[in-house]
């Protein structure tokens, strides 16, 4: 999530959507409805690049 935030992309951890005491999956959630198609395509390309790279758990500054 920090890597996406540093690139200007907001994602929400799955834990924010868990009900009750269930364990949250290792996942993120992001909205697709608001941005123009070209902005969305660019953001999805960045997320794919991040997902394909090594883990990056550095904090967002």
Secondary structure by P-SEA (a helix, b strand, c coil): caaaaaacbbbbccccccccccccccbbbbbcccccaaaaaaaaaaaaaaaaccccccccc
